[in-house]
Amino acid sequence: MTFEEKSKPSICLSKGRYFDFPYPHYVFEDFLPSDFLDALCDDITSGRLLDGAETVMGGRRRIIFDSIGSEYLKKNSTDWFYFINLVRSRTFVHNLLDLFSCASDFYKPNFSWSELKIDEKIPKVKNANGARWVRILNRVRNHVEAIIMPPVVTVEVDISLAGKGYRREIHHDSNSRIIAGVFYLNSPQGMVGGTFDIHSLARRPASGLFDPQPKTTDCIFVKSIKPARNTLVLFLSTPDSYHSVPEILEAPEERIFVYFAVTLQKKNAWKHQGKNW
Ligand SMILES: [Fe+2]
C-alpha cells in the first residue's frame, strides 16, 4: 500500500532558518515525515525510477516533471507522483510566496505578489523544432499575453541523481524564476564535492547588468551547504542569486535531490537593465 492510499503526508515549512545575505534564502531541516522520505528513497535506490532518465551536466541523471515525466511517475511510483503534485500545489506555492514576499523589498519584481495566479497544469514537453513561423507566432502571442493577462506562475520540477562529474559553474537561474528550491533526500556518504555553494559579487555592476555566469574572480565565496537527508534549501531567484556546485570528484553513493522553481510564465520576473537578464 502506498502513502497516498494510507494517509497524505504533509510538508513542514516551520523549522526553517532564514538568511538575508547575500540574497534571501532559507534552510529547512526535517522537511518531510521520515517514513515518507524512506519510501521515496526506496523507489530511487531500488533502481526502478531513474531508468528512463536523461544524463546532463556531466553526471546528473534527471527526470523532468512534464507531460511525459508525469505519466512515467504515475505508472512507476505513486508516492513520487503524489509528492511532486504536492510541491506543485496552490497551497504549497502560496506558502512559498508568503515566505519571500516580505524579504524582497530590495528587488524590483515585474509582478505584484498579491496578483500572482498559480497554475497547476502539467507543462507540455517543449518542442524546439517546430516550423519557424510557428515559433515566431508563439513568441508574439506570449508577448501580447504578458501585457494583457494577469501574471501566472507554475512550478517546474525535476528529480535528479548527481554522481561523479556533476558540476555547476557560478550562475543565477533563468530569468523567469521567482523562487527556487533544492531538496536533498539523502546524505551521500563519502562524496567529495557536490555542495551547494553561495556567492556574492565583489562589486555590484554599475550598469545594473547581472551576468548570468560571472567569473569566479568577480565573486566572493560566502558559504557552502552540505547536502543532508531531508534538507531543503530555498532561495529568492533574483538577478544576484549566485550559486554553484563544485564538481563531484568522488561519489560512492549518488546524491538524490529534487529541484523546483516557482516560474513566472511569459516574462522575466525581475526588472533588470541589460540584455542578459
Ligand atoms: Fe542553479
Residues whose N, C-alpha, C, O or C-beta is under 5 A from the ligand:
A	BS01	LIG	D173
